[in-house]
Amino acid sequence: MQGWIVPPPKEPTKSRAEFTKERHKKVEWLIRRGYLRSERIKEAMLRVPREDFIPHMYKDYAYREVPLPIPGQEATISCPHSYPLFYEPLGLDKDHKFLEVGLGSGYGTALAREIVGPDGLVVSIEIDPLTFEFAKSNLEKAGYNDIVLIKEDGALGYREMSPYCRIAITAACNKIPPPLIEQLRIGGRLIGPVKKYRTQHLVLLAKNDDGIIKEVVCEVLYVSLRGRYEDKQD
Ligand SMILES: C[S@@+](CC[C@H](N)C(=O)[O-])C[C@H]1O[C@@H](n2cnc3c(N)ncnc32)[C@H](O)[C@@H]1O
């Protein structure tokens, strides 16, 4: 993983109680650092056991600020602060229909499911078959059985359930794939990392009747988007 020092794999030693304590401490840290602001996202982060979405040999590092390897080509579970970093500016909330591109471990998907609540909907797409099976099994074991999981190129979106209130892309693209902008409803927002020279910008788009308003949230470092929109120049 370019740019990150991944800790060595080892047999996990931590108990459920220790993980729960670490989760609470992490949430307090995220609030102090200004990443986490809304009550719904905070509640979701307290509720979802991140350790259940991490491969056995990396579990003890669940709450460290480092992306950890998961099955699949260059696949990772993002660091804990990435989730409020995306979901706060996105304004992900109760009752939203949410599309995630890049299911990864399923952790961000589980958080989104908690945030949108019983009247919302979460659709998540993963291109890598190994990663897809890993996430599906994690989500099923954790009791999330009502998330729509699609094994496809997420850059093409999932037209059948569009338009979406919110869309998050969790892999870095050269430009936001046009099908995703099309599948965003008017009044909706989309967030994702966009490559900019040697860095990446976390870009937030708001779609309204007059068009698209773009804002750069911060610099980030994500694995590259694969599939139809991989390595295409603007
Ligand atoms: C940083 S990881 C996502 C981490 C995830 N949010 C989590 O909680 O574990 C990015 C994911 O995007 C996936 N990906 C890359 N290109 C994709 C595409 N075109 N469609 C769907 N998934 C894609 C990768 O296989 C990888 O699993």
The ligand as an SDF file (V2000), in Angstrom:
LIG
                    3D

 27 29  0  0  0  0  0  0  0  0999 V2000
  -10.4400    1.7750   -0.3380 C   0  0  0  0  0  0  0  0  0  0  0  0
  -11.3220    0.3560   -0.7940 S   0  0  0  0  0  0  0  0  0  0  0  0
  -12.9200    0.5910   -0.0520 C   0  0  0  0  0  0  0  0  0  0  0  0
  -12.9320    0.4540    1.4260 C   0  0  0  0  0  0  0  0  0  0  0  0
  -14.3160    0.3290    1.9890 C   0  0  0  0  0  0  0  0  0  0  0  0
  -14.9630    1.6040    2.0600 N   0  0  0  0  0  0  0  0  0  0  0  0
  -14.3050   -0.3310    3.3390 C   0  0  0  0  0  0  0  0  0  0  0  0
  -14.9950    0.1400    4.2450 O   0  0  0  0  0  0  0  0  0  0  0  0
  -13.6230   -1.3510    3.4920 O   0  0  0  0  0  0  0  0  0  0  0  0
  -11.7330    0.6460   -2.4950 C   0  0  0  0  0  0  0  0  0  0  0  0
  -12.5110   -0.4770   -3.1290 C   0  0  0  0  0  0  0  0  0  0  0  0
  -12.9490   -0.0610   -4.4120 O   0  0  0  0  0  0  0  0  0  0  0  0
  -12.9690   -1.2030   -5.2410 C   0  0  0  0  0  0  0  0  0  0  0  0
  -13.0670   -0.7710   -6.6350 N   0  0  0  0  0  0  0  0  0  0  0  0
  -12.0940   -0.2760   -7.4480 C   0  0  0  0  0  0  0  0  0  0  0  0
  -12.6090    0.0300   -8.6590 N   0  0  0  0  0  0  0  0  0  0  0  0
  -13.9340   -0.2760   -8.5990 C   0  0  0  0  0  0  0  0  0  0  0  0
  -15.0050   -0.1720   -9.5370 C   0  0  0  0  0  0  0  0  0  0  0  0
  -14.8310    0.2950  -10.7680 N   0  0  0  0  0  0  0  0  0  0  0  0
  -16.2330   -0.5970   -9.1410 N   0  0  0  0  0  0  0  0  0  0  0  0
  -16.4320   -1.0790   -7.8870 C   0  0  0  0  0  0  0  0  0  0  0  0
  -15.4550   -1.2030   -6.9710 N   0  0  0  0  0  0  0  0  0  0  0  0
  -14.2340   -0.7840   -7.3150 C   0  0  0  0  0  0  0  0  0  0  0  0
  -11.6940   -1.9230   -4.8590 C   0  0  0  0  0  0  0  0  0  0  0  0
  -11.7040   -3.2580   -5.3090 O   0  0  0  0  0  0  0  0  0  0  0  0
  -11.7270   -1.7620   -3.3380 C   0  0  0  0  0  0  0  0  0  0  0  0
  -12.4060   -2.8220   -2.7440 O   0  0  0  0  0  0  0  0  0  0  0  0
  1  2  1  0
  2  3  1  0
  2 10  1  0
  3  4  1  0
  4  5  1  0
  5  6  1  0
  5  7  1  0
  7  8  2  0
  7  9  1  0
 10 11  1  0
 11 12  1  0
 11 26  1  0
 12 13  1  0
 13 14  1  0
 13 24  1  0
 14 15  1  0
 14 23  1  0
 15 16  2  0
 16 17  1  0
 17 18  1  0
 17 23  2  0
 18 19  1  0
 18 20  2  0
 20 21  1  0
 21 22  2  0
 22 23  1  0
 24 25  1  0
 24 26  1  0
 26 27  1  0
M  CHG  2   2   1   9  -1
M  END
$$$$
